[in-house]
């Protein structure tokens, strides 16, 4: 199957670059180009493309406004082309909330485009083509946050890593993470997250989630101490690992710019491997929607080390690739819809909390 792509961008040079990149891959081709949403609307009806690439910032009608109209009238896979600006990044995150499958940064016209960028464009288009398009949110719709009192009573914080939740996600992960984190109470165990996302976007993503959640969400820093009530997102372009703090029961986070793993940095496998080594059975592993197999092998190592593991189910995944690979490896204890993931994860945490320094592990199935 050849993926039919419509390119929408107000810059002629950017259109030419994207056309060249897309047509250089044998499994996809550009069937049309448009310089604004009005041309795009007519070409969508005429050409019936499989995937649309859409510029974030355009004249006459913004990419965000056009996407909103499109996802209500004719939902289809859309990959946003995001500007290298704070405003462009913020708009891109809004586009993902409206139903865009994924995004790639706009090509830098002053720089030579490498194979990594070309591969990223093709990967996003392939993922979009097989994505499960979610219904457009209704006006004012939001994910409900956790309600009620604290679920995890504790005394003064001692820095102990009694239990850590490790989460990996890729395509569709921004909305899946929002569904998960907004349902966690403010004193939930620490959450470590590897989401495939470029540099700079992760900080804005963390800030947006932090405004929605009871748990504190932040882009993590090197040598940062791990504490309950916090979710730590790996910065774009850096691997995240967790490490025991010497002989203490506390943990610290390590960041590195080592080579990409499974073509990604941050890599879910890198995070999961470190959790398996540092925490063993004092961990919960969660693999969410995403293209490819990053995280599957790491989740299996977590399970073999004693962790309890979850995968998002196919029906609620935008792309079922990463969960499917983990399930096929035998790395998953439970397959759960994203709407129920927080509840099941918290039940698993309660089943293996440390009481007076002794692990209490029961079956949570």
C-alpha positions as CSV (number, residue, x, y, z in Angstrom):
1,X,0.0,0.0,0.0
2,X,1.3,3.5,-0.9
3,X,0.3,6.2,1.6
4,X,-1.2,9.2,-0.2
5,X,-0.2,12.5,1.4
6,X,-1.5,16.0,1.0
7,X,1.0,18.7,2.1
8,X,-0.5,22.0,3.4
9,X,2.0,24.8,4.1
10,X,2.1,28.5,3.2
11,X,5.8,28.4,2.5
12,X,6.7,27.2,-1.0
13,X,10.2,26.2,0.1
14,X,8.8,24.1,3.0
15,X,6.3,22.5,0.7
16,X,9.1,21.5,-1.7
17,X,11.2,20.1,1.1
18,X,8.4,18.0,2.4
19,X,7.4,16.8,-1.0
20,X,11.0,15.7,-1.7
21,X,11.3,13.9,1.7
22,X,8.0,12.1,1.4
23,X,8.5,11.0,-2.3
24,X,12.0,9.7,-1.4
25,X,10.3,6.8,0.5
26,X,8.8,4.0,-1.7
27,X,5.8,3.4,0.5
28,X,4.4,7.0,0.3
29,X,3.9,9.8,-2.2
30,X,2.5,13.3,-2.3
31,X,-0.7,13.5,-4.2
32,X,-1.2,17.3,-3.8
33,X,0.0,20.5,-2.1
34,X,-2.0,23.4,-0.8
35,X,-0.8,26.8,0.5
36,X,-3.7,27.5,2.7
37,X,-6.7,25.7,4.4
38,X,-9.1,26.8,1.7
39,X,-7.1,25.1,-1.0
40,X,-6.6,22.1,1.3
41,X,-10.4,21.7,1.9
42,X,-11.1,21.4,-1.8
43,X,-8.1,19.0,-2.4
44,X,-9.2,16.7,0.5
45,X,-12.5,16.2,-1.2
46,X,-10.9,15.7,-4.7
47,X,-7.8,13.6,-3.8
48,X,-9.0,11.7,-0.7
49,X,-5.5,11.6,0.9
50,X,-4.6,9.0,3.6
51,X,-2.6,11.6,5.6
52,X,-2.5,15.3,5.8
53,X,0.6,17.3,6.9
54,X,-0.5,20.7,8.2
55,X,1.4,23.8,9.0
56,X,0.7,25.2,12.5
57,X,0.8,28.9,11.5
58,X,-0.8,30.0,8.2
59,X,-2.5,33.1,6.9
60,X,-6.3,33.5,6.4
61,X,-7.1,30.6,8.8
62,X,-4.7,29.2,11.4
63,X,-3.7,25.5,11.3
64,X,-5.4,25.1,14.6
65,X,-8.7,26.5,13.5
66,X,-8.6,24.4,10.3
67,X,-7.8,21.3,12.3
68,X,-10.7,21.9,14.6
69,X,-13.1,22.2,11.7
70,X,-11.6,19.2,9.9
71,X,-11.8,16.9,12.8
72,X,-15.5,17.7,13.4
73,X,-16.5,17.5,9.7
74,X,-14.2,14.9,8.2
75,X,-11.8,13.3,10.8
76,X,-8.6,12.0,9.2
77,X,-5.0,11.4,10.2
78,X,-3.1,14.7,10.5
79,X,0.6,15.3,11.2
80,X,1.3,18.9,12.3
81,X,4.4,20.7,11.1
82,X,5.4,22.8,14.1
83,X,7.4,26.1,14.1
84,X,10.6,26.3,16.2
85,X,9.1,28.9,18.5
86,X,7.4,28.9,21.9
87,X,4.1,30.0,20.4
88,X,4.4,27.3,17.7
89,X,5.1,24.6,20.3
90,X,2.1,25.6,22.4
91,X,-0.2,25.6,19.4
92,X,1.1,22.1,18.5
93,X,0.2,20.8,21.9
94,X,-3.3,22.2,21.4
95,X,-3.4,20.5,18.0
96,X,-2.7,17.1,19.6
97,X,-5.6,17.7,22.0
98,X,-7.9,18.5,19.0
99,X,-7.0,15.2,17.4
100,X,-3.8,15.5,15.4
101,X,-1.9,12.2,15.5
102,X,1.6,13.6,15.9
103,X,3.9,16.4,14.8
104,X,7.4,17.1,13.4
105,X,9.3,20.4,13.8
106,X,9.3,22.5,10.6
107,X,12.5,21.9,8.6
108,X,15.2,24.6,9.3
109,X,15.7,26.3,6.0
110,X,19.2,27.4,7.0
111,X,20.4,23.9,7.9
112,X,21.2,20.8,6.0
113,X,18.6,18.2,6.6
114,X,20.0,14.9,7.9
115,X,18.7,11.4,7.6
116,X,17.3,11.6,11.2
117,X,14.8,14.3,10.1
118,X,13.9,12.5,6.9
119,X,13.3,9.3,8.9
120,X,11.2,11.1,11.5
121,X,8.9,12.6,8.8
122,X,8.4,9.2,7.3
123,X,7.8,7.5,10.6
124,X,5.2,10.0,11.7
125,X,3.3,9.6,8.4
126,X,3.4,5.8,8.7
127,X,2.1,6.0,12.2
128,X,-0.6,8.5,11.2
129,X,-1.8,6.2,8.4
130,X,-2.6,3.3,10.8
131,X,-3.7,5.5,13.7
132,X,-7.1,5.1,15.3
133,X,-8.6,8.6,15.0
134,X,-10.2,9.7,18.2
135,X,-13.5,11.7,18.2
136,X,-13.1,15.5,18.4
137,X,-13.7,16.8,21.9
138,X,-16.8,18.7,22.5
139,X,-16.6,22.3,23.6
140,X,-15.4,22.6,27.2
141,X,-14.7,18.8,27.4
142,X,-11.7,17.9,29.7
143,X,-10.4,14.8,31.4
144,X,-11.7,14.6,34.9
145,X,-9.1,14.8,37.6
146,X,-8.9,12.6,40.6
147,X,-11.5,13.6,43.3
148,X,-11.7,13.2,47.0
149,X,-9.1,12.8,49.7
150,X,-5.6,11.3,49.7
151,X,-5.3,7.7,48.7
152,X,-1.8,7.2,50.1
153,X,-1.4,8.4,53.7
154,X,2.2,8.9,54.8
155,X,4.1,10.8,57.4
156,X,6.9,13.3,56.7
157,X,8.7,12.6,53.4
158,X,11.8,10.5,54.0
159,X,12.9,10.2,50.3
160,X,12.3,6.4,50.3
161,X,11.5,4.8,46.9
162,X,8.8,2.5,48.2
163,X,7.2,2.2,44.8
164,X,7.7,4.0,41.5
165,X,5.5,4.0,38.4
166,X,7.4,4.0,35.1
167,X,5.5,5.0,32.0
168,X,6.5,4.9,28.3
169,X,4.6,6.3,25.3
170,X,5.0,7.6,21.8
171,X,2.3,8.4,19.1
172,X,-0.9,9.4,20.9
173,X,0.9,9.5,24.2
174,X,0.3,13.1,25.1
175,X,-3.5,12.5,25.5
176,X,-3.0,9.1,27.0
177,X,-0.7,10.6,29.6
178,X,-3.2,13.3,30.3
179,X,-5.9,10.7,30.9
180,X,-3.6,8.8,33.3
181,X,-2.0,11.6,35.2
182,X,-5.2,13.7,35.8
183,X,-6.7,10.7,37.6
184,X,-3.9,10.3,40.1
185,X,-4.2,11.8,43.6
186,X,-1.8,14.5,44.7
187,X,0.2,12.1,46.9
188,X,0.5,9.2,44.4
189,X,3.9,7.4,44.1
190,X,6.4,9.1,41.9
191,X,5.9,8.7,38.1
192,X,8.8,8.5,35.7
193,X,7.9,9.1,32.0
194,X,9.6,8.6,28.7
195,X,7.5,10.2,26.0
196,X,8.9,10.4,22.5
197,X,9.0,14.2,21.9
198,X,11.6,16.7,20.7
199,X,13.6,19.0,22.8
200,X,11.7,22.0,24.3
201,X,8.3,20.5,23.7
202,X,8.6,18.4,26.8
203,X,8.9,21.4,29.1
204,X,5.8,23.0,27.7
205,X,4.0,19.6,27.8
206,X,4.9,19.2,31.5
207,X,3.7,22.7,32.2
208,X,0.3,22.1,30.6
209,X,-0.2,18.8,32.5
210,X,0.9,20.4,35.7
211,X,-2.0,22.9,35.4
212,X,-4.5,20.0,35.0
213,X,-3.2,17.5,37.6
214,X,-3.3,17.1,41.4
215,X,0.1,15.4,41.1
216,X,3.0,17.9,40.3
217,X,4.2,17.4,36.7
218,X,7.6,18.6,35.6
219,X,10.4,18.2,33.1
220,X,13.0,16.5,35.2
221,X,16.6,17.6,35.9
222,X,19.9,15.7,36.2
223,X,20.5,14.4,39.8
224,X,17.0,15.3,40.9
225,X,15.7,13.4,43.9
226,X,12.6,11.3,43.3
227,X,9.7,12.1,45.6
228,X,6.0,11.0,45.9
229,X,3.4,13.4,44.5
230,X,5.6,14.1,41.5
231,X,5.6,13.1,37.8
232,X,9.0,13.5,36.0
233,X,9.0,13.7,32.2
234,X,12.3,13.0,30.4
235,X,13.5,16.1,28.5
236,X,13.4,15.8,24.7
237,X,16.8,14.7,23.4
238,X,18.0,13.0,26.7
239,X,17.7,9.5,28.1
240,X,16.2,9.2,31.6
241,X,17.4,6.7,34.1
242,X,16.7,6.1,37.8
243,X,19.4,5.1,40.2
244,X,19.6,4.2,43.9
245,X,21.3,6.8,46.0
246,X,24.1,4.7,47.4
247,X,22.9,2.5,50.2
248,X,20.0,4.8,51.0
249,X,16.4,3.9,50.2
250,X,16.1,7.1,48.1
251,X,16.5,7.4,44.3
252,X,17.9,10.1,42.0
253,X,17.3,10.7,38.3
254,X,20.1,10.6,35.7
255,X,20.0,12.3,32.3
256,X,22.3,11.6,29.4
257,X,22.7,12.4,25.7
258,X,23.9,8.8,24.9
259,X,23.2,7.5,21.4
260,X,19.5,6.9,20.6
261,X,18.0,3.5,21.4
262,X,15.4,2.1,19.0
263,X,15.9,5.4,17.1
264,X,14.7,7.4,20.1
265,X,16.1,9.7,22.8
266,X,14.5,9.5,25.3
267,X,14.0,5.8,24.9
268,X,11.4,3.9,26.9
269,X,13.7,0.8,27.0
270,X,16.5,2.9,28.7
271,X,14.1,4.1,31.4
272,X,12.5,0.6,32.0
273,X,15.9,-1.1,32.1
274,X,17.1,1.3,34.8
275,X,13.9,0.8,36.8
276,X,14.3,-3.0,36.6
277,X,17.9,-2.7,37.9
278,X,17.3,-0.1,40.6
279,X,13.9,-1.0,41.9
280,X,13.0,-4.6,41.0
281,X,9.6,-5.5,42.5
282,X,9.1,-2.0,43.9
283,X,7.9,-0.7,40.6
284,X,4.9,-0.7,38.3
285,X,5.5,-0.6,34.5
286,X,3.1,1.0,32.0
287,X,3.4,1.0,28.3
288,X,1.0,3.2,26.3
289,X,0.1,4.0,22.7
290,X,2.9,4.3,20.2
291,X,4.5,3.2,17.0
292,X,7.3,0.6,17.0
293,X,8.7,-1.6,19.8
294,X,10.5,0.8,22.1
295,X,9.8,-0.2,25.7
296,X,8.7,-3.8,25.0
297,X,12.0,-5.5,26.0
298,X,12.5,-3.1,28.9
299,X,9.0,-3.9,30.2
300,X,9.9,-7.6,30.1
301,X,13.0,-7.0,32.1
302,X,10.9,-5.1,34.7
303,X,8.5,-8.0,34.9
304,X,11.3,-10.5,35.3
305,X,12.7,-8.3,38.1
306,X,9.4,-8.5,40.0
307,X,7.5,-5.4,38.8
308,X,3.8,-5.6,37.9
309,X,3.2,-4.4,34.3
310,X,0.4,-2.9,32.2
311,X,-0.3,-2.2,28.6
312,X,-2.9,0.1,27.1
313,X,-5.5,-1.8,25.1
314,X,-6.0,-1.6,21.4
315,X,-9.4,0.1,21.4
316,X,-8.1,3.1,23.3
317,X,-4.7,3.3,21.7
318,X,-4.1,5.8,18.8
319,X,-1.4,3.3,17.6
320,X,-1.2,-0.1,19.2
321,X,2.4,-0.9,18.1
322,X,4.3,-0.6,21.4
323,X,1.6,-2.3,23.5
324,X,1.2,-5.0,21.0
325,X,5.0,-5.7,20.9
326,X,5.1,-5.8,24.7
327,X,2.2,-8.2,24.9
328,X,3.7,-10.5,22.2
329,X,6.9,-10.7,24.3
330,X,5.0,-11.8,27.4
331,X,6.0,-8.6,29.2
332,X,2.4,-7.6,30.3
333,X,0.4,-8.7,33.3
334,X,-2.7,-6.7,32.4
335,X,-4.1,-5.0,29.3
336,X,-6.3,-2.1,30.3
337,X,-8.2,0.8,28.6
338,X,-6.6,4.1,29.2
339,X,-9.8,5.3,31.0
340,X,-9.2,2.7,33.7
341,X,-5.4,2.7,33.8
342,X,-4.9,5.0,36.8
343,X,-7.4,3.1,38.9
344,X,-5.7,-0.3,38.1
345,X,-2.2,1.1,38.6
346,X,-3.1,2.5,42.0
347,X,-4.6,-0.9,43.0
348,X,-1.4,-2.5,42.0
349,X,0.6,0.0,44.0
350,X,-1.5,-0.7,47.1
351,X,-0.8,-4.4,46.6
352,X,2.9,-4.0,46.8
353,X,3.5,-1.1,49.2
354,X,6.4,-1.4,51.6
355,X,5.2,-1.8,55.2
356,X,7.8,-1.3,57.9
357,X,10.5,-1.9,55.3
358,X,9.1,-5.3,54.1
359,X,7.6,-5.7,50.6
360,X,4.0,-6.8,50.7
361,X,3.2,-8.2,47.3
362,X,-0.2,-9.7,46.5
363,X,-1.7,-10.7,43.2
364,X,-3.7,-7.7,41.9
365,X,-5.5,-9.7,39.3
